[in-house]
Amino acid sequence: MELESVRETLHDLEKKLLTPETRTSPEEISLLLADEFFEFGSSGTVFVKKDCIGEGGLGVRKMTLFSFEIKLLAPNVVLTTYRVNDEIRKQQTLRSSIWKYIDDRWQMVFHQGTPTTT
């Protein structure tokens, strides 16, 4: 596994999860989130996969991802960290995700969003 290639792939997948087309598509979300996925949302709410693939999906927001980094945790398990600027909520959040290579594709198993003022 070449780390730079993994970084590029996961960066693209994280950006994809911010697009309205993906956020409103239960099929796309289902492919990207592992069955055991859970999230600590920036609102303080805990979500699981079925919460994300219901009617309306993840909801549409205008968000920009920046300061993206990765750290290899184990073979085929990667931590991503980055910041998101949410233009609708007028808020920045620190984000972290754990991705695992499952069934020949990367799937997110955990995500956390933490509001920040900087």
MDTraj code that builds the backbone (N, CA, C; nanometers):
import mdtraj as md
import numpy as np

residues = "MET GLU LEU GLU SER VAL ARG GLU THR LEU HIS ASP LEU GLU LYS LYS LEU LEU THR PRO GLU THR ARG THR SER PRO GLU GLU ILE SER LEU LEU LEU ALA ASP GLU PHE PHE GLU PHE GLY SER SER GLY THR VAL PHE VAL LYS LYS ASP CYS ILE GLY GLU GLY GLY LEU GLY VAL ARG LYS MET THR LEU PHE SER PHE GLU ILE LYS LEU LEU ALA PRO ASN VAL VAL LEU THR THR TYR ARG VAL ASN ASP GLU ILE ARG LYS GLN GLN THR LEU ARG SER SER ILE TRP LYS TYR ILE ASP ASP ARG TRP GLN MET VAL PHE HIS GLN GLY THR PRO THR THR THR".split()
xyz = np.array([
    [0.0850, -0.1173, 0.0000],
    [0.0000, 0.0000, 0.0000],
    [0.0899, 0.1242, 0.0000],
    [0.0830, 0.2020, -0.1068],
    [0.1608, 0.3248, -0.1154],
    [0.0842, 0.4363, -0.0450],
    [0.1452, 0.4960, 0.0563],
    [0.0773, 0.5923, 0.1419],
    [0.0248, 0.7141, 0.0660],
    [0.1003, 0.7657, -0.0294],
    [0.0540, 0.8840, -0.1033],
    [-0.0693, 0.8522, -0.1871],
    [-0.0737, 0.7342, -0.2430],
    [-0.1910, 0.6912, -0.3199],
    [-0.3130, 0.6765, -0.2286],
    [-0.2912, 0.6196, -0.1104],
    [-0.3992, 0.6057, -0.0118],
    [-0.4476, 0.7440, 0.0308],
    [-0.3542, 0.8353, 0.0544],
    [-0.3903, 0.9720, 0.0941],
    [-0.4799, 1.0366, -0.0109],
    [-0.4399, 1.0247, -0.1358],
    [-0.5175, 1.0847, -0.2451],
    [-0.6566, 1.0219, -0.2551],
    [-0.6627, 0.8903, -0.2451],
    [-0.7914, 0.8203, -0.2527],
    [-0.8837, 0.8624, -0.1396],
    [-0.8326, 0.8643, -0.0167],
    [-0.9168, 0.8993, 0.0979],
    [-0.9554, 1.0467, 0.0964],
    [-0.8666, 1.1320, 0.0502],
    [-0.9006, 1.2742, 0.0344],
    [-1.0190, 1.2878, -0.0617],
    [-1.0131, 1.2166, -0.1733],
    [-1.1226, 1.2204, -0.2706],
    [-1.2525, 1.1663, -0.2109],
    [-1.2446, 1.0593, -0.1327],
    [-1.3649, 1.0024, -0.0712],
    [-1.4238, 1.0959, 0.0340],
    [-1.3386, 1.1596, 0.1139],
    [-1.3885, 1.2559, 0.2135],
    [-1.4571, 1.3734, 0.1428],
    [-1.3960, 1.4232, 0.0353],
    [-1.4581, 1.5321, -0.0411],
    [-1.5905, 1.4873, -0.1030],
    [-1.5942, 1.3645, -0.1511],
    [-1.7168, 1.3109, -0.2107],
    [-1.8308, 1.3093, -0.1093],
    [-1.7984, 1.2755, 0.0161],
    [-1.9010, 1.2723, 0.1208],
    [-1.9556, 1.4107, 0.1552],
    [-1.8912, 1.5148, 0.1090],
    [-1.9395, 1.6510, 0.1333],
    [-2.0288, 1.7022, 0.0204],
    [-2.0342, 1.6312, -0.0923],
    [-2.1112, 1.6796, -0.2075],
    [-2.2600, 1.6494, -0.1913],
    [-2.3458, 1.7393, -0.2409],
    [-2.4907, 1.7148, -0.2336],
    [-2.5320, 1.5844, -0.3023],
    [-2.4667, 1.5507, -0.4129],
    [-2.5021, 1.4291, -0.4864],
    [-2.4823, 1.3041, -0.4008],
    [-2.3754, 1.3006, -0.3245],
    [-2.3487, 1.1853, -0.2379],
    [-2.4320, 1.1923, -0.1108],
    [-2.4402, 1.3099, -0.0507],
    [-2.5099, 1.3250, 0.0777],
    [-2.6585, 1.2918, 0.0683],
    [-2.7164, 1.3005, -0.0516],
    [-2.8590, 1.2713, -0.0687],
    [-2.8834, 1.1366, -0.1366],
    [-2.7778, 1.0577, -0.1557],
    [-2.7909, 0.9278, -0.2225],
    [-2.7679, 0.8137, -0.1235],
    [-2.8753, 0.7464, -0.0815],
    [-2.8576, 0.6328, 0.0092],
    [-2.7638, 0.5260, -0.0477],
    [-2.7660, 0.5078, -0.1796],
    [-2.6804, 0.4070, -0.2423],
    [-2.5331, 0.4438, -0.2275],
    [-2.4996, 0.5697, -0.2564],
    [-2.3605, 0.6152, -0.2452],
    [-2.3128, 0.6099, -0.1002],
    [-2.3956, 0.6592, -0.0100],
    [-2.3592, 0.6599, 0.1318],
    [-2.3383, 0.5166, 0.1809],
    [-2.4256, 0.4271, 0.1382],
    [-2.4163, 0.2875, 0.1805],
    [-2.2859, 0.2221, 0.1357],
    [-2.2364, 0.2611, 0.0174],
    [-2.1092, 0.2073, -0.0313],
    [-1.9898, 0.2614, 0.0471],
    [-1.9992, 0.3858, 0.0918],
    [-1.8861, 0.4509, 0.1578],
    [-1.8780, 0.4232, 0.3077],
    [-1.9912, 0.3934, 0.3697],
    [-1.9928, 0.3685, 0.5144],
    [-1.9983, 0.2185, 0.5416],
    [-1.9101, 0.1717, 0.6285],
    [-1.9094, 0.0305, 0.6679],
    [-2.0351, -0.0003, 0.7490],
    [-2.0734, -0.1256, 0.7524],
    [-2.1927, -0.1645, 0.8274],
    [-2.1816, -0.1274, 0.9746],
    [-2.0609, -0.1315, 1.0304],
    [-2.0418, -0.0996, 1.1728],
    [-2.0155, 0.0491, 1.1977],
    [-2.0324, 0.1331, 1.0951],
    [-2.0054, 0.2768, 1.1055],
    [-2.0828, 0.3411, 1.2205],
    [-2.0135, 0.4323, 1.2905],
    [-2.0810, 0.5230, 1.3833],
    [-2.0077, 0.6560, 1.3838],
    [-2.0795, 0.7596, 1.4276],
    [-2.0264, 0.8962, 1.4246],
    [-2.0660, 0.9708, 1.5505],
    [-1.9719, 1.0502, 1.6015],
    [-2.0024, 1.1513, 1.7019],
    [-2.0114, 1.2818, 1.6249],
    [-2.1334, 1.3288, 1.5992],
    [-2.1534, 1.4478, 1.5178],
    [-2.1122, 1.5750, 1.5899],
    [-2.0894, 1.6803, 1.5116],
    [-2.0512, 1.8095, 1.5696],
    [-2.1631, 1.8661, 1.6564],
    [-2.2854, 1.8144, 1.6394],
    [-2.3992, 1.8564, 1.7214],
    [-2.4015, 1.7849, 1.8560],
    [-2.3174, 1.6821, 1.8700],
    [-2.3176, 1.6011, 1.9912],
    [-2.4015, 1.4750, 1.9770],
    [-2.4680, 1.4602, 1.8638],
    [-2.5520, 1.3440, 1.8377],
    [-2.4668, 1.2266, 1.7894],
    [-2.5031, 1.1061, 1.8328],
    [-2.4370, 0.9849, 1.7849],
    [-2.5218, 0.9275, 1.6712],
    [-2.4567, 0.8990, 1.5589],
    [-2.5233, 0.8434, 1.4415],
    [-2.4647, 0.7063, 1.4095],
    [-2.5462, 0.6203, 1.3508],
    [-2.4991, 0.4939, 1.2947],
    [-2.5362, 0.4934, 1.1463],
    [-2.4910, 0.3937, 1.0739],
    [-2.5096, 0.3908, 0.9286],
    [-2.6557, 0.4094, 0.8887],
    [-2.7473, 0.3381, 0.9537],
    [-2.8882, 0.3468, 0.9125],
    [-2.9431, 0.4883, 0.9278],
    [-2.8886, 0.5675, 1.0205],
    [-2.9317, 0.7070, 1.0352],
    [-2.8913, 0.7908, 0.9142],
    [-2.7846, 0.7516, 0.8479],
    [-2.7282, 0.8295, 0.7372],
    [-2.7889, 0.7947, 0.6026],
    [-2.8543, 0.6793, 0.5926],
    [-2.9073, 0.6376, 0.4630],
    [-3.0587, 0.6482, 0.4567],
    [-3.1188, 0.7125, 0.5555],
    [-3.2629, 0.7320, 0.5544],
    [-3.3029, 0.8428, 0.4580],
    [-3.4289, 0.8779, 0.4599],
    [-3.4812, 0.9825, 0.3713],
    [-3.4037, 1.1126, 0.3900],
    [-3.3591, 1.1700, 0.2800],
    [-3.2814, 1.2940, 0.2852],
    [-3.1339, 1.2722, 0.3063],
    [-3.0962, 1.1495, 0.3398],
    [-2.9541, 1.1193, 0.3581],
    [-2.8909, 1.2031, 0.4666],
    [-2.7762, 1.2588, 0.4358],
    [-2.7001, 1.3380, 0.5324],
    [-2.7369, 1.4854, 0.5293],
    [-2.8246, 1.5244, 0.4380],
    [-2.8617, 1.6648, 0.4256],
    [-2.7599, 1.7410, 0.3424],
    [-2.8073, 1.8469, 0.2801],
    [-2.7219, 1.9254, 0.1910],
    [-2.6684, 2.0471, 0.2646],
    [-2.5367, 2.0633, 0.2590],
    [-2.4708, 2.1816, 0.3144],
    [-2.3570, 2.2180, 0.2210],
    [-2.3137, 2.3410, 0.2271],
    [-2.2011, 2.3851, 0.1442],
    [-2.0770, 2.3845, 0.2318],
    [-1.9894, 2.2840, 0.2090],
    [-1.8732, 2.2654, 0.2950],
    [-1.7457, 2.2549, 0.2128],
    [-1.6382, 2.3072, 0.2699],
    [-1.5063, 2.3021, 0.2080],
    [-1.4104, 2.2315, 0.3026],
    [-1.3360, 2.1348, 0.2506],
    [-1.2398, 2.0562, 0.3279],
    [-1.1000, 2.1143, 0.3074],
    [-1.0224, 2.1268, 0.4165],
    [-0.8836, 2.1724, 0.4050],
    [-0.7995, 2.1148, 0.5183],
    [-0.6677, 2.1324, 0.5093],
    [-0.5708, 2.0809, 0.6081],
    [-0.5834, 1.9297, 0.6269],
    [-0.5887, 1.8570, 0.5171],
    [-0.6097, 1.7124, 0.5187],
    [-0.4793, 1.6381, 0.5478],
    [-0.4845, 1.5446, 0.6431],
    [-0.3695, 1.4605, 0.6798],
    [-0.4176, 1.3171, 0.6991],
    [-0.3250, 1.2216, 0.6876],
    [-0.3582, 1.0823, 0.7186],
    [-0.2511, 1.0222, 0.8084],
    [-0.2917, 0.9162, 0.8803],
    [-0.1976, 0.8393, 0.9623],
    [-0.2377, 0.6926, 0.9512],
    [-0.1414, 0.6092, 0.9139],
    [-0.1651, 0.4654, 0.9051],
    [-0.1719, 0.4091, 1.0471],
    [-0.2847, 0.3465, 1.0822],
    [-0.3028, 0.2896, 1.2160],
    [-0.2664, 0.1417, 1.2206],
    [-0.2931, 0.0722, 1.1119],
    [-0.2658, -0.0717, 1.0990],
    [-0.2739, -0.1031, 0.9501],
    [-0.2309, -0.2208, 0.9096],
    [-0.2477, -0.2533, 0.7679],
    [-0.3952, -0.2371, 0.7271],
    [-0.4185, -0.1580, 0.6246],
    [-0.5533, -0.1348, 0.5712],
    [-0.6464, -0.0586, 0.6646],
    [-0.5912, 0.0148, 0.7617],
    [-0.6712, 0.1005, 0.8503],
    [-0.6013, 0.2356, 0.8602],
    [-0.6750, 0.3426, 0.8262],
    [-0.6151, 0.4758, 0.8186],
    [-0.7021, 0.5777, 0.8910],
    [-0.6368, 0.6654, 0.9662],
    [-0.7016, 0.7800, 1.0293],
    [-0.6842, 0.9004, 0.9380],
    [-0.7937, 0.9700, 0.9074],
    [-0.7844, 1.0968, 0.8355],
    [-0.8235, 1.2078, 0.9320],
    [-0.7542, 1.3203, 0.9232],
    [-0.7899, 1.4389, 1.0010],
    [-0.7892, 1.5581, 0.9069],
    [-0.8808, 1.6501, 0.9317],
    [-0.8920, 1.7673, 0.8456],
    [-0.9862, 1.8685, 0.9097],
    [-1.0002, 1.9814, 0.8441],
    [-1.0938, 2.0848, 0.8867],
    [-1.1992, 2.1032, 0.7788],
    [-1.3175, 2.1437, 0.8216],
    [-1.4257, 2.1738, 0.7283],
    [-1.4814, 2.3111, 0.7615],
    [-1.4997, 2.3905, 0.6575],
    [-1.5694, 2.5177, 0.6706],
    [-1.7114, 2.4961, 0.6184],
    [-1.8095, 2.5083, 0.7068],
    [-1.9509, 2.4922, 0.6712],
    [-2.0075, 2.6315, 0.6472],
    [-2.0285, 2.6655, 0.5205],
    [-2.0712, 2.8003, 0.4852],
    [-2.2152, 2.8287, 0.5251],
    [-2.2991, 2.7272, 0.5331],
    [-2.4386, 2.7477, 0.5718],
    [-2.4498, 2.7720, 0.7219],
    [-2.3824, 2.6905, 0.8013],
    [-2.3856, 2.7072, 0.9473],
    [-2.2897, 2.8151, 0.9970],
    [-2.2043, 2.8661, 0.9076],
    [-2.1018, 2.9648, 0.9457],
    [-2.0177, 2.9091, 1.0604],
    [-1.9654, 2.7884, 1.0379],
    [-1.8936, 2.7176, 1.1428],
    [-1.7775, 2.6386, 1.0832],
    [-1.6679, 2.6314, 1.1581],
    [-1.5578, 2.5421, 1.1226],
    [-1.5569, 2.4258, 1.2203],
    [-1.5222, 2.3075, 1.1680],
    [-1.5123, 2.1903, 1.2540],
    [-1.3824, 2.1163, 1.2260],
    [-1.3304, 2.0550, 1.3311],
    [-1.2203, 1.9598, 1.3184],
    [-1.2852, 1.8253, 1.2908],
    [-1.2329, 1.7528, 1.1945],
    [-1.2915, 1.6245, 1.1565],
    [-1.1877, 1.5138, 1.1653],
    [-1.2328, 1.3960, 1.2055],
    [-1.1474, 1.2777, 1.2019],
    [-1.2329, 1.1591, 1.1583],
    [-1.1733, 1.0745, 1.0771],
    [-1.2412, 0.9544, 1.0284],
    [-1.1437, 0.8378, 1.0339],
    [-1.1980, 0.7205, 1.0571],
    [-1.1190, 0.5985, 1.0443],
    [-1.1768, 0.5209, 0.9265],
    [-1.0881, 0.4922, 0.8319],
    [-1.1236, 0.4181, 0.7113],
    [-1.0573, 0.2804, 0.7165],
    [-1.1309, 0.1808, 0.6692],
    [-1.0797, 0.0440, 0.6657],
    [-1.1033, -0.0131, 0.5256],
    [-1.0048, -0.0854, 0.4754],
    [-1.0176, -0.1477, 0.3434],
    [-1.0947, -0.2777, 0.3598],
    [-1.2205, -0.2784, 0.3134],
    [-1.3120, -0.3913, 0.3301],
    [-1.3725, -0.4243, 0.1934],
    [-1.3774, -0.5507, 0.1586],
    [-1.4413, -0.5933, 0.0326],
    [-1.3883, -0.5166, -0.0886],
    [-1.2568, -0.5021, -0.0952],
    [-1.1895, -0.4386, -0.2094],
    [-1.2200, -0.2901, -0.2265],
    [-1.2580, -0.2223, -0.1175],
    [-1.2774, -0.0770, -0.1253],
    [-1.2618, -0.0164, 0.0140],
    [-1.2323, 0.1127, 0.0174],
    [-1.2225, 0.1851, 0.1435],
    [-1.3621, 0.2187, 0.1937],
    [-1.3853, 0.1901, 0.3232],
    [-1.5126, 0.2216, 0.3869],
    [-1.4852, 0.2910, 0.5201],
    [-1.5645, 0.3915, 0.5493],
    [-1.5502, 0.4651, 0.6745],
    [-1.6168, 0.3861, 0.7871],
    [-1.5427, 0.3655, 0.8970],
    [-1.5986, 0.2936, 1.0118],
    [-1.6288, 0.3868, 1.1285],
    [-1.5658, 0.5045, 1.1301],
    [-1.5871, 0.6006, 1.2388],
    [-1.5661, 0.7415, 1.1864],
    [-1.6423, 0.8358, 1.2416],
    [-1.6236, 0.9771, 1.2076],
    [-1.6591, 1.0616, 1.3292],
    [-1.5865, 1.1717, 1.3455],
    [-1.6185, 1.2672, 1.4517],
    [-1.5989, 1.4080, 1.3994],
    [-1.6937, 1.4949, 1.4321],
    [-1.6834, 1.6369, 1.4013],
    [-1.6861, 1.7162, 1.5306],
    [-1.5899, 1.8072, 1.5473],
    [-1.5803, 1.8877, 1.6691],
    [-1.5764, 2.0351, 1.6313],
    [-1.6751, 2.1137, 1.6764],
    [-1.6737, 2.2568, 1.6441],
    [-1.5486, 2.3241, 1.6997],
    [-1.4996, 2.4233, 1.6255],
    [-1.3833, 2.4995, 1.6692],
    [-1.4052, 2.6462, 1.6353],
    [-1.3377, 2.7316, 1.7071],
    [-1.3489, 2.8751, 1.6798],
    [-1.2289, 2.9273, 1.6043],
    [-1.1275, 2.8420, 1.5831],
    [-1.0075, 2.8882, 1.5122],
    [-0.9949, 2.8241, 1.3769],
])
top = md.Topology()
chain = top.add_chain()
for i, resn in enumerate(residues, 1):
    res = top.add_residue(resn, chain, resSeq=i)
    for name in ("N", "CA", "C"):
        top.add_atom(name, md.element.get_by_symbol(name[0]), res)
traj = md.Trajectory(xyz[None], top)
